[in-house]
Structures are given as structure tokens and as C-alpha cells.
Amino acid sequence: MSSPPKKAPADIWSQTDIRDYLSESALTVGAGSPTDAGAGWMLPTPHPDPIIAAGGIPDAGSLPAREIQEALERVLSRAPDVALRYGGVLGFEDLRAILAERQSAMDGLALDQDNFILHNGGSGCLDNICRAFLTHGDVVITEGPAYSGTTRAIRGHMAELIEVAVDDDGLSISGVAAAIERANSEGKRVKFVYLNPDFQNPTGTTLSEERRLALIELCANHRILIVEDSTYSELFFDAPPPSSIYAMAGGAGVLRLGTFSKIIATGLRVGWVQASKEHIDALGRVRFDMGTSPLILHTLAEFIRSGSLDPHIERMRVIYAEKCATLSESLHEGCQPYVRFTKPGGGFFFWFECIGAPSKEVAAAAAEEGLLFPPGTTFFLDKENTPDTHVRLAFSNASLRHLAEIGPRLKAAFLKVVD
């Protein structure tokens, strides 16, 4: 008697719903968008000379490729065996010591290498913080609007997010207090407040000194951590932002994120968390990726030791200040009366209000004119019900010629859709 034909594995799996195997995080958060992963934002455009004002990436023409290459060659000629093997959970000691010396001078605190852990960019830092401090159902307070990749990462750790408004002085502290009160009344625990206080992405705003002090006091009184994202802090134009929240708090209850992505290059994928040794120890306990690339960490240490970093940042400030001024002038002269904005004092982004037309329609019409940027709803938790009023323009990687053309192209887009 012959046996019935067996099903091939491919046939079995083709009839299986992958959702039966997904984690709660994968089911809840979903695949995300290119913007969430730092890949920019695009619409199709027929224009032969498109202006990409979508992604926050450093100026391409000023990347210190030669200096990085020379640093890499010195590392490989001097100690290839050390640079080409596993580097440990915390990361290369020399680079952490260099960061400690540099950040101690900036913050006026006595830090050492054990106050730092190195990661795969700022996103790796945030993921490690969420892994160490969040439990399913915990509440995290974030800015609204905020970078979509950040909020998606926090949601991926099954936290509940509460969005608090940002105005010209940064995050609303009264809004944070109300959010804490609401969560407490519902029996929920707020674990941390996440914010990008200096030249915020996407709004470009900077948290005032008064609000920094108020936030420190509020969070300390409620035993809530502060996660301070300092991605753009060194990229100021005329004047630096106020002292870091970490410095103002003396390091107590604050985890500060830093990254080389914006001050050097995004492809390096190296960031760090600056925190108390107790917090750094907690981060190390839940790190399972065997550390960040030692080769890149050694190269960065050599790059900084050579004296290349600070002059590079100084050049970047001049470049981005000129770009920001060019875009501001272009919008004022070429796109009135359709936009309203406050010129940022640093960073990579312009956030402006659309007058007389929804931002999604403006973005679509602008793509026809060869100008590409995301609508502001991209940066809110409730993308469907958020007022469709703002857009974000990234000026960091566009040329001066293109930035000067944004105003006229944007005006042409408004004329297509304005009421």
C-alpha cells in the first residue's frame, strides 16, 4: 500500500500566516518608513534637478574622508590585532577616556571613562536605554513633534508614549507635569522623559535655561529619568545653547546621548551614552551585541587625538550657518505670504507653518516642482488626526544654489493648492 504524498516544506510554510510567529513588538510597531531609519523621505518627481530637503545628513562636500582614512591607516599599521578583534560591551577604553575629558570640559564635571558606553549611533544608545529601563506598559513622555525613528524605537519596547507640545522655548514643562499627573491618576508609571533640547529635530527649537531647571526639578520630585538627546548640541551658529541638562543636574537622574553622526558622518555609526556609573552598569547588563566595531572606535580615537575633530566642527558651524541664512532669505523673499517660521540657531532643520494650504498637498505639489520634503504630520504620534499645518526642511546637505531656489519653487507649489 503506497503512502500519501508528503507536502513539501515550501508548501507548508506558504500556507502559514507569519503573524502567528511575530512578537508583540513586531505586530504593534510595524515596518516603519525610510524616514524612521534615517534614509530620508521621497516622492516621485519629474523635475530634472530635484532639491532633496528631506534627510538630516551632514554636508557631503565637507566630510573629512582624508583625515578618517589617514587615522584608519595609522591604526592598522600600529595595532591591527587589537583593532580587528572584539572590543567588549562598553567600547574602546581610549575613546571613552577621550570623550570623558572632552565632555568634562564642556559640562564642568569630573567624568571618567566609566561614565560612558559606546554604541551603534544614537539609535543604538536609545535602544539600550529602553532595554535597560522600560518594562511593558511603562510610560515615556516625548516631544510633539519628534523624530519619528525615535518614537518608533520607544514603542518597539512596548512603552506607552505621551506626547507633549513644543513651542518656541522648547518642551512645555506644564505639559510634562500634566502628563505625569494623568499617568499617575491611571496607575501608570512614567519611566523617563525623552527630549532633544538643542536645535530640536524637527522644529529647530532650543529648550530655555529656565525650562531645563524646571524639568530637572519636576522629574527629580517624581523619580523620573531624563533622556537628553544632544545630537545637534555642538552645531550652533552664533551662540551655543544653554548648559546641558546633564550638567545642570550634576549628572543625577539624566542619561545624555551623543553621536558622531552629525558632527562627522552618519556612516560611522558611533554614539555614546553619558551617565552615572550606576546607569552605565545597568546599560551594560542588557547589551548582547558584543559591542561596537573596535576598528571604527580606534579610528575615531586616532582622529580626535590628531586634533582633527574640533576644527572640523568649527568649519561645519560656518557652513551650516551660511546654509541656514540662505534658506531663510529664500523663504522670506520667494515664498511670502505662504510661510511662517522662526529661524533656528543651529542644527539641520527648518520647521515652518503653511499658510492657506494643507502641508501634505504642499509637499505633493512641491515634488512636482522638484522640491522634496516630508509633511509635518510625519513627526507626530497620531499622524492621521494631527493638524496638517507644518513641514520640515533639512538644509544640511543641500547646496547653496539649491537652497536659494527653495523659496521660488515652494511658492509655485503653494500657488497650485492655496485656497
C-alpha positions as CSV (number, residue, x, y, z in Angstrom):
1,M,0.0,0.0,0.0
2,S,1.5,3.3,-1.1
3,S,2.0,6.2,1.3
4,P,0.1,9.5,0.6
5,P,2.3,12.2,-1.0
6,K,4.1,14.3,1.5
7,K,3.8,18.1,1.4
8,A,7.0,19.9,0.6
9,P,8.2,22.4,3.3
10,A,7.7,25.2,0.9
11,D,4.0,24.3,0.5
12,I,3.6,24.0,4.3
13,W,5.1,27.4,5.0
14,S,3.3,29.1,2.1
15,Q,0.0,28.2,3.9
16,T,1.3,29.6,7.3
17,D,0.5,33.1,8.5
18,I,3.7,34.8,9.6
19,R,1.7,36.8,12.1
20,D,1.4,33.7,14.2
21,Y,5.1,33.9,14.8
22,L,5.7,37.6,15.3
23,S,6.5,39.2,18.6
24,E,4.1,41.7,20.1
25,S,6.5,44.4,19.2
26,A,6.7,43.4,15.5
27,L,2.9,43.2,15.4
28,T,2.4,46.6,17.2
29,V,5.1,48.7,15.6
30,G,5.1,47.5,12.1
31,A,7.7,48.0,9.3
32,G,8.1,51.8,9.7
33,S,9.2,54.2,6.9
34,P,12.5,55.2,5.3
35,T,12.4,58.4,7.4
36,D,12.3,56.3,10.6
37,A,15.6,54.6,9.5
38,G,17.4,57.8,8.5
39,A,17.0,57.1,4.8
40,G,15.2,60.4,4.0
41,W,11.8,60.9,2.5
42,M,10.9,60.9,-1.2
43,L,8.0,61.5,-3.5
44,P,8.3,60.8,-7.3
45,T,9.3,63.9,-9.2
46,P,9.6,64.7,-12.9
47,H,12.0,67.6,-12.3
48,P,15.4,67.1,-13.9
49,D,17.2,68.9,-11.0
50,P,15.5,67.9,-7.7
51,I,16.3,69.5,-4.4
52,I,16.4,67.0,-1.6
53,A,15.5,68.7,1.6
54,A,14.3,65.6,3.4
55,G,17.1,63.9,5.3
56,G,19.2,65.3,8.2
57,I,22.7,64.4,7.0
58,P,26.0,66.3,7.1
59,D,27.2,68.4,4.2
60,A,28.6,65.9,1.6
61,G,31.4,68.1,0.3
62,S,32.9,68.7,3.8
63,L,33.2,65.1,5.1
64,P,36.7,64.6,6.5
65,A,37.3,61.5,4.4
66,R,41.1,62.0,4.0
67,E,41.6,62.5,7.7
68,I,39.5,59.5,8.6
69,Q,41.4,57.4,6.0
70,E,44.8,58.6,7.5
71,A,43.6,57.7,11.0
72,L,42.5,54.3,9.9
73,E,45.8,53.6,8.2
74,R,47.7,54.6,11.4
75,V,45.5,52.3,13.5
76,L,46.0,49.3,11.1
77,S,49.8,49.9,10.9
78,R,50.2,50.3,14.6
79,A,47.9,47.8,16.3
80,P,45.9,45.7,13.8
81,D,45.5,42.8,16.2
82,V,43.7,44.9,18.8
83,A,41.6,46.9,16.4
84,L,40.4,43.8,14.5
85,R,39.1,41.8,17.4
86,Y,36.1,42.0,19.8
87,G,36.1,45.2,21.9
88,G,33.8,44.5,24.8
89,V,30.5,45.8,26.0
90,L,31.4,49.3,27.0
91,G,33.7,50.0,24.0
92,F,37.3,51.1,23.4
93,E,38.7,52.5,26.6
94,D,40.8,55.1,25.0
95,L,37.9,56.6,23.1
96,R,35.8,56.6,26.2
97,A,38.6,58.4,28.1
98,I,38.8,61.0,25.3
99,L,35.1,61.6,25.5
100,A,35.3,61.9,29.3
101,E,38.0,64.5,29.0
102,R,36.1,66.4,26.3
103,Q,32.7,66.3,28.0
104,S,34.1,67.1,31.4
105,A,35.4,70.4,29.9
106,M,32.0,71.1,28.3
107,D,29.9,70.2,31.3
108,G,32.2,71.4,34.1
109,L,32.0,68.0,35.7
110,A,34.6,65.4,36.7
111,L,33.8,62.5,34.4
112,D,35.9,59.4,33.6
113,Q,35.7,56.6,31.0
114,D,33.3,54.6,33.2
115,N,30.7,57.3,32.7
116,F,30.4,56.3,29.0
117,I,29.2,53.4,26.9
118,L,29.7,53.4,23.2
119,H,27.0,52.2,20.7
120,N,25.9,51.9,17.1
121,G,25.0,55.5,16.8
122,G,22.4,57.5,18.8
123,S,19.7,55.0,17.9
124,G,21.8,52.2,19.5
125,C,22.1,54.3,22.6
126,L,18.3,54.8,22.8
127,D,17.6,51.1,22.2
128,N,20.0,50.2,25.0
129,I,18.3,52.7,27.4
130,C,14.9,51.3,26.5
131,R,16.1,47.8,27.0
132,A,17.6,48.6,30.4
133,F,14.8,50.8,31.9
134,L,11.5,50.0,30.3
135,T,9.0,47.3,31.2
136,H,5.9,46.5,29.2
137,G,3.3,49.2,29.8
138,D,5.7,51.9,31.2
139,V,5.0,55.4,30.1
140,V,7.5,57.6,28.3
141,I,6.9,61.3,27.7
142,T,8.2,62.7,24.4
143,E,8.1,65.9,22.5
144,G,5.5,66.5,19.9
145,P,6.6,66.8,17.2
146,A,9.6,64.5,17.5
147,Y,11.8,62.5,15.1
148,S,9.7,59.5,14.0
149,G,12.5,57.0,14.3
150,T,12.9,57.8,18.0
151,T,9.3,57.4,18.9
152,R,9.0,54.2,16.9
153,A,12.1,52.8,18.8
154,I,10.5,53.5,22.1
155,R,7.2,52.0,21.0
156,G,9.1,48.9,20.0
157,H,9.9,48.3,23.6
158,M,6.2,48.2,24.3
159,A,6.0,51.5,26.2
160,E,3.1,53.9,26.1
161,L,4.1,57.3,24.7
162,I,2.5,60.6,25.8
163,E,3.3,63.5,23.5
164,V,3.8,67.0,25.0
165,A,3.8,70.1,22.8
166,V,6.9,72.0,21.8
167,D,6.8,75.8,21.4
168,D,9.5,78.5,20.7
169,D,11.1,77.8,24.1
170,G,11.1,74.0,23.7
171,L,9.2,71.4,25.5
172,S,6.3,72.6,27.6
173,I,7.1,71.9,31.3
174,S,3.5,72.5,32.3
175,G,2.6,69.9,29.7
176,V,5.0,67.4,31.1
177,A,3.6,68.0,34.6
178,A,0.1,67.4,33.3
179,A,1.2,64.2,31.5
180,I,2.8,62.9,34.7
181,E,-0.4,63.7,36.7
182,R,-2.5,61.9,34.2
183,A,-0.4,58.8,34.1
184,N,-0.2,58.7,37.9
185,S,-4.0,59.0,38.1
186,E,-4.4,56.0,35.8
187,G,-2.0,53.9,37.9
188,K,0.8,54.0,35.3
189,R,4.5,54.6,35.9
190,V,6.4,57.2,33.9
191,K,9.9,55.9,33.5
192,F,11.6,58.7,31.6
193,V,11.1,62.0,29.6
194,Y,12.9,61.9,26.2
195,L,13.8,65.2,24.6
196,N,16.1,66.8,22.0
197,P,16.7,70.1,23.8
198,D,19.2,71.8,21.4
199,F,18.1,72.7,17.8
200,Q,15.4,70.0,18.0
201,N,14.5,67.7,15.2
202,P,12.2,68.6,13.5
203,T,11.4,72.1,14.9
204,G,14.9,73.6,15.4
205,T,13.9,75.0,18.7
206,T,16.1,75.1,21.8
207,L,14.9,74.5,25.4
208,S,15.3,77.6,27.5
209,E,17.5,77.5,30.6
210,E,14.5,78.2,32.8
211,R,12.7,75.2,31.5
212,R,15.7,73.0,31.8
213,L,15.9,73.8,35.5
214,A,12.2,73.3,35.9
215,L,12.3,69.9,34.1
216,I,15.1,68.7,36.4
217,E,13.2,69.6,39.5
218,L,9.9,68.2,38.2
219,C,11.5,64.8,37.2
220,A,13.5,64.5,40.4
221,N,10.5,65.1,42.5
222,H,8.7,62.3,40.7
223,R,11.7,60.0,40.4
224,I,11.6,60.1,36.6
225,L,14.7,59.8,34.5
226,I,15.5,62.4,31.8
227,V,17.0,61.1,28.5
228,E,18.7,64.1,26.9
229,D,19.5,63.7,23.2
230,S,22.4,66.0,22.4
231,T,22.7,65.1,18.7
232,Y,22.8,68.7,17.5
233,S,24.2,70.5,20.5
234,E,27.6,71.4,19.1
235,L,26.2,72.6,15.7
236,F,25.3,76.1,16.8
237,F,25.7,79.2,14.6
238,D,26.3,82.3,16.6
239,A,25.9,81.3,20.2
240,P,25.9,77.9,22.0
241,P,22.8,76.6,23.6
242,P,22.4,76.8,27.4
243,S,24.3,74.3,29.5
244,S,23.2,70.7,29.1
245,I,20.5,69.3,31.3
246,Y,23.1,66.7,32.4
247,A,25.4,69.4,33.6
248,M,22.7,71.4,35.3
249,A,21.6,68.3,37.2
250,G,25.1,67.4,38.1
251,G,24.6,64.1,36.2
252,A,21.9,63.0,38.6
253,G,18.9,61.3,37.0
254,V,20.0,62.2,33.5
255,L,21.2,60.0,30.6
256,R,22.8,62.1,27.9
257,L,23.0,60.8,24.3
258,G,25.8,61.9,22.0
259,T,26.8,60.9,18.5
260,F,29.4,61.4,15.8
261,S,26.8,61.0,13.1
262,K,26.0,64.7,12.7
263,I,29.3,66.3,13.7
264,I,31.3,64.0,11.4
265,A,29.4,61.4,9.3
266,T,26.3,59.3,9.7
267,G,28.1,56.2,8.2
268,L,30.4,56.0,11.2
269,R,27.5,54.7,13.3
270,V,29.1,55.6,16.6
271,G,27.3,57.2,19.5
272,W,27.6,57.2,23.3
273,V,25.6,57.4,26.5
274,Q,27.0,59.7,29.2
275,A,25.5,58.8,32.6
276,S,26.3,57.9,36.2
277,K,28.3,54.8,36.6
278,E,25.3,53.0,38.2
279,H,23.3,53.7,35.0
280,I,26.2,52.7,32.7
281,D,26.4,49.4,34.6
282,A,22.7,48.8,34.0
283,L,23.1,49.5,30.3
284,G,26.0,47.0,30.1
285,R,23.9,44.3,31.7
286,V,21.4,44.2,28.9
287,R,23.8,44.6,26.0
288,F,24.1,41.4,23.9
289,D,25.6,42.5,20.6
290,M,29.2,42.1,21.7
291,G,29.9,45.8,21.2
292,T,30.5,48.4,18.5
293,S,33.2,47.9,15.8
294,P,36.6,48.3,17.5
295,L,38.1,49.2,14.2
296,I,35.9,52.3,13.9
297,L,36.3,53.2,17.6
298,H,40.1,53.0,17.3
299,T,40.0,55.1,14.2
300,L,37.8,57.8,15.8
301,A,40.1,57.9,18.8
302,E,43.1,58.5,16.5
303,F,41.1,61.1,14.5
304,I,40.4,63.1,17.7
305,R,43.9,62.7,19.1
306,S,45.3,64.1,15.8
307,G,43.4,67.4,16.6
308,S,41.1,67.0,13.6
309,L,37.7,67.0,15.4
310,D,37.3,70.5,16.8
311,P,38.5,72.3,13.7
312,H,36.1,70.2,11.7
313,I,33.2,71.1,13.9
314,E,34.1,74.8,13.6
315,R,34.0,74.5,9.8
316,M,30.7,72.8,10.0
317,R,29.2,75.6,12.1
318,V,30.2,78.2,9.4
319,I,28.9,76.0,6.6
320,Y,25.5,75.3,8.2
321,A,25.1,78.9,9.4
322,E,25.5,80.1,5.7
323,K,23.1,77.4,4.5
324,C,20.5,78.3,7.1
325,A,20.8,82.0,6.3
326,T,20.5,81.3,2.5
327,L,17.3,79.2,3.1
328,S,15.8,81.8,5.4
329,E,16.4,84.6,2.9
330,S,15.0,82.4,0.1
331,L,11.8,81.7,2.0
332,H,11.4,85.4,3.0
333,E,11.9,86.7,-0.5
334,G,10.5,83.9,-2.6
335,C,7.6,82.4,-0.6
336,Q,5.8,85.2,1.2
337,P,3.0,85.2,2.4
338,Y,2.7,81.5,2.5
339,V,5.1,80.5,5.2
340,R,5.6,81.4,8.9
341,F,8.7,80.3,10.8
342,T,11.4,81.1,13.4
343,K,14.9,80.9,12.2
344,P,16.8,78.2,14.2
345,G,20.1,79.0,15.9
346,G,21.8,75.7,14.9
347,G,21.2,72.2,13.8
348,F,19.9,70.9,10.4
349,F,16.2,71.8,10.2
350,F,13.7,74.5,9.4
351,W,10.1,74.0,10.6
352,F,7.6,76.2,9.1
353,E,3.8,76.7,9.1
354,C,2.0,76.5,5.8
355,I,-0.4,79.5,5.4
356,G,-3.6,78.8,3.4
357,A,-2.9,75.2,2.3
358,P,-2.5,71.7,4.0
359,S,1.1,70.6,4.3
360,K,0.5,67.2,2.6
361,E,-0.9,69.0,-0.5
362,V,2.0,71.4,-0.4
363,A,4.5,68.6,-0.2
364,A,2.9,66.8,-3.2
365,A,2.8,70.0,-5.3
366,A,6.4,70.8,-4.3
367,A,7.5,67.4,-5.6
368,E,6.2,68.4,-9.0
369,E,8.4,71.4,-8.7
370,G,11.4,69.2,-7.8
371,L,11.4,70.1,-4.1
372,L,11.3,67.1,-1.8
373,F,10.5,67.2,2.0
374,P,8.2,65.4,4.5
375,P,4.9,67.0,5.8
376,G,4.9,67.8,9.5
377,T,2.4,65.1,10.3
378,T,5.3,62.6,9.9
379,F,6.7,63.7,13.2
380,F,3.6,63.2,15.4
381,L,2.3,60.0,17.1
382,D,-1.2,60.4,15.7
383,K,-0.4,61.1,12.0
384,E,-4.0,60.9,10.8
385,N,-5.6,63.4,13.3
386,T,-2.7,65.8,13.7
387,P,-3.4,69.3,12.1
388,D,-1.9,69.3,8.7
389,T,-0.1,72.6,9.1
390,H,3.7,72.3,9.1
391,V,6.6,70.9,7.1
392,R,10.2,70.2,7.8
393,L,13.0,71.3,5.5
394,A,16.5,69.9,6.0
395,F,19.2,72.3,4.8
396,S,22.4,70.5,5.9
397,N,23.1,68.6,2.7
398,A,21.6,70.8,0.0
399,S,23.9,73.1,-2.0
400,L,23.7,76.9,-1.6
401,R,22.4,77.1,-5.1
402,H,19.5,74.7,-4.3
403,L,18.7,76.4,-1.0
404,A,18.4,79.7,-2.8
405,E,15.9,78.1,-5.2
406,I,13.6,76.6,-2.5
407,G,11.6,79.8,-1.9
408,P,10.5,80.2,-5.6
409,R,9.8,76.5,-6.0
410,L,7.8,76.4,-2.8
411,K,5.8,79.5,-3.9
412,A,5.0,77.7,-7.1
413,A,3.8,74.8,-5.1
414,F,1.6,76.9,-2.9
415,L,0.0,78.6,-5.9
416,K,-1.2,75.2,-7.1
417,V,-3.0,74.4,-3.9
418,V,-3.7,77.5,-1.9
419,D,-7.3,78.2,-1.1
